[in-house]
Amino acid sequence: MWPPLVALLLHQFVLIHAQGILGFLNLGSAGTSRSVARPPSIGDYTSQGLGLLNYFSSLQRNPTAAAPGRAKEVNLLGLEGVKGAPDLVGLPNANFLEGVPVVPGVAGSVPGVGECLPRGLPFITQKSPSMFQDFLRNIPGASDVLKSLVTVPDIDAHSLMGKWYWVVVTPSVHTRFCSTSEFSKLVDNGKDSTFSIFDSFREGGEQGPPKIGFGYGLKNGKKVNVYTQQDPCPYQVVLVGPKSSQGQYEYVIMSNWAKYPVIGMVRDLDLYASKYRKEMEHELRKEGYLNILTNMLGGSLRFVDWRTCRNSQVTTGNIVGNILNGLLFG
């Protein structure tokens, strides 16, 4: 007969195996669970639609990126030639190019190296939160063409390294609370660079169970692609703040060509509250990640209140304790 403790451990092992060992250990699918996320709202769908309009609007502002050709101006109400409506002041008018080019197999279209990861990989959310990105996964090279038309800053990979605090999230996508990311192990080959990402967060709320996750980043030329477990399609670093005296960016904003979802991260929470909160919000509005219509419909972004997280940061002790608690008590 098995000793009681051994029998208990074996019983828990069977339960662990049924649930998925990596999920139990706070890895993999534990980091990608969306069971506690709020369902997408009309504000989320509106945000995705406006993001697409803003994408085409940015091509209009940057004529060197958009291929020349016939275009017609369409506003948010779908009316040709109308520059906007009085109750929608500040919302974008976009030039929709007739026949946006799609060139399958262009550079950057390799899955996991600039392109969305293939379906079926374990421990990765299978569907992208962005309905436009998810659709274009069926057209090789399409998203790469659209990304290539986005103007992004020339990123210094060394200035990205270190610890980041998440201060802007998309609630229907990101189930993480009190989340931090550590960018490290940079391998710099000049034009191309790679680095690893370690995430720690709480799931379901500020006092929820501690979780960890992993990802990686790739820098090719000016652009940086960041892969996380919550999205099979990469984020791009689309905006950066000034550099500190140590040469590190004070904040970064990550999204994609479709402008959904969005993650904003900062180095120093106190400095962010006193100096950079309004600046980040201004940049998000200026670039079309925030707008008045989605605000009226409930908004698609949330600014994290880290005052509720001060005593909830995830530590190695939290994680080990959570694992032992699950192992011993289920």
N, C-alpha and C positions, 0 to 999 in steps of 0.2 A: 504494500500500500504506500502511495506517495505521501511524503511529509506534507502537512497542510500548506506550508508556504510554497513548496514546489508545485503542488496541485493548483494553487491560486495563480501562480505565475504562468503555468501551462494554459489554464483557462483564459487568462487575459491575453496570452499570445494568440490563441484561436480567435478571440474577439478582434485583436489588432489585425490579424491576417484578413479577417472578413472586411474590416473597415478600410484596409490599405495601410501598410506599415509606414509609408512615407507621410500619409496624412496624419497618422497618430503622432509621428515624431515632429509635427509642425512643419513638414516640408511639403513640396509638391502641391497636390490638389488642396491642401489646407490653406495654402497661400492664394488659391484661385477661387475658392468657394464664393458663390454669389447668393447663397441662400439668405443672407442677412441684408443684402442690398435692397434698397427700395426699388420697385419696378420703374422702368422708364416712364416719365411723365410727358405730357404734351410739350412742356418746356424743353425736355431733352430732344424730342424729335424736331421741335422748332429750331433748337440750337444747331442740330446737325444740318438742317436745311439752310440756315443762315450762314453756317460755316462754309458750305459749298458756294453760296453766293459771294461770300467774302473772299474765297479762294479765287474765283473768276475776277472779282473786283481788284484783287492784288495784281493779277496779270494785266489788267487795264492800266494800273498805276505804274507797272514795270513793263513797258512795251518791248524791251529787249528780250524778255523772257517768253512773251507770247508770240507765237508764229503769226506773221501777217496773214490776213484773210478777211473775208466778209464777217461782220459781226453785227449783232443788233442789240440794242440796250433794252434790258428788261428789268423792271423794278420788282419789289417784293410782292406786288399785287398782280404781277404778270401782264402789265400794260406797257406796250411798246412806246418808247419815246417819252415816257413820263418820268421826270427826274426824282420823284418822291412824293409823299403825301404829307400834309401838315401835321397829322397825328403820328407820323413815323419819321420825324426829322432825325437825321443822323444815321439812318439805316442805309445799307449799301445799294447802289445801282451797279449791276454787273454786266460786262460784255460777255455774252455766251458765244464762243467761237464755234462756227459751224464746222464740225469735223475735227475735234481735238485728236491729234495724232497718237496712235498706239503702235509702238515698235517692239514686238515680242523679242525677247532675248537680249535686250540692251544691257550694258554694264550696270550692275546693281540689282539685277533681277534674280539673283541667286537666292533661294530661300535661306533665311538665317544670316545672310550677308547683305542686307539692305532690303530684301523682299520679305513678305510675310512667311512665317514658318508653315510647312505643309500640315494638312489636317492629319489627325490620328496620333500625333506625338503625345506620349504620356506626360502628366504633371503640368500641362499647359492648357489654359482655357482654349477650347476648340474654335469658338466664334469670336470675331473681333467686335468690340462694343460699337464701332463705327459701321453703320450699315453700308456706307459707300465703300469703305476699305474691304469689307467682307465680300461684297459683290465683285469687286475688281480682282479678288484672288483667283477668279475663274478665267482671267484674261492675262496671260503671261506678259510681263513688261509694262502693263498699263499703269500701275501705281508708280513704277519707277519713272515713267515719263512725267506724270503729274508732280511727283516730288522734285524732279529736276527743274521745274519751273518756279519753285518756291525760293524766294530770297531769304537766306539765313546768314547769321553772322559767321565770320571765320573763327572757329572755336579753337582755343588753346587747350589741348587735352590735359596738360599738366594742371591747369587752373580749375579743372573739374574735380580733381581728386580730393578725397576727404569725406567728412560726414555732412549729410544734408538732413534738414527737417522739412517734412511735407507741410506746406501751409495753404495750398490751393489744391482741391481735389474735385472730381466729378462724382457726386454721391451715388448715382445709379450704377456706376462702374466700380468705384473703389470702396471695398468693404473694410478698408483699413482705417484704424484710428491710432493717433499718436505715432504715426509712422516715421521712420528714419531710413535713410539709405547711405551705405558706405561705398564710395567708388575707390577702388584700390587696384594694386598689381598691374599698373600701367606698363604695357610693352609698346614702346615707341619706336617705329621703324621709319621715322621721318614723315613721309606723306600719310602713311597708314599707321593706326594705333589700335590696340585692343585693351580693354580693362574689365575687371570683374565687379559685380554689384552684389552686396549683401543687404537685405532688407530685414527690418524688425518692426513689429507692429502688434496691435491688439485687434481682435476680430469681434465685430458686433457692437462695440462700444468702448469707452475709455477704460472700463474695468473688465473688459472681456479677456478671454484667454490669450496669452502671449503666443505669437506666431513668428516664423521666420520665412524668408523667401530668397530666391537667387535670380540673378540675371547677368547680362553682359552688355558691353558697349563696344561699338566699332566706329572709328573715325577714318573717313576716306576723303582726302582733300579737305574741304572746308566743313563738310557735314558730319554730324555725329548721329548714329542710330543706336537706340537703347532698347534692348529686349527685356521684357518682364514676363512673369508667369501669368499675369492677368490679361494679356493681350498677345495673340500670335503675330500681330503686325507691330513693327517697331515704332517707337516714339522717335521724334527728332528733337534735338535741342534747338528751339526756334528763337528764343530770346535769352540774353544774358545781362546781368547787371555789371556794375563797375567792379574792378579788381580791388581787393584789400591790399594793405601794406605788405602782406605775405604773398601777394600775387595770385590769390584765389578769388574766383567770382563770388560776389556777395549773394547773388540769387540766380536761378535759372528757371526757365519755363519750357516744359516739354509738351509737345503735341504731335500733330502730323499734318499732312497737306489738307485733310478734311476738317481740321481744327476741332476735332473731337475724338477722344476725351482730352483733358488737360491736367497736367501736374505742375505745380509750382513749388520750388524748394528754396530754402534759405540756409545760410551758414549759422547766423546768430539770431536767436529769437528776439532778444531785447533790441538789437539794432534794427531788425525788421519792423518791430512795433513802432519804434520811434522815428524811423527814417525811410524805410523802403516799402511799407504797406501801400501807401497812396501811389507811389511810383509804379509798383507792380500792377495795381488796379488800373492806372492810367494806360500802361502799355497793353494790358489785356483788352481794354476797350478800343484803343487805337488800332490794334491789329485784328479786331473782329472776334476775339474769343469771348468777350462779354458784350451784351447789347441790351437796349432798353426793352425790347420785346420779350426776350427770355426772362428778364427780370420781372416783368409784369406777370408772366405765366408761371412764376415760381423759381426761375433760375436754374441753370444747369451746373453752376460751380458753387463750391462752398469754401469759404475762408475758415481755416481751422483755428479754433480757440485753444491755444496751447496751455492756457491757464488751467484747464481741466485735465491736462496731461502731465503736469509737472511731477506728480507722484505716480505716474502710470507708465513711465518709459520701460521698455522691455530690456531686461538684463539677462546674462547667462544664467543667473540663479533662478529667474522667473521661468525660463525655458526648461531647465533641468527639473525644477519643482513640478512643472506642469506634466512633464513626461512621467516622472515617478508617481505622481498622483493618479494619472491615467493607468499606469501599469499595475499599481497596487489596488486601486479602488474602482477602476472602470470609468 
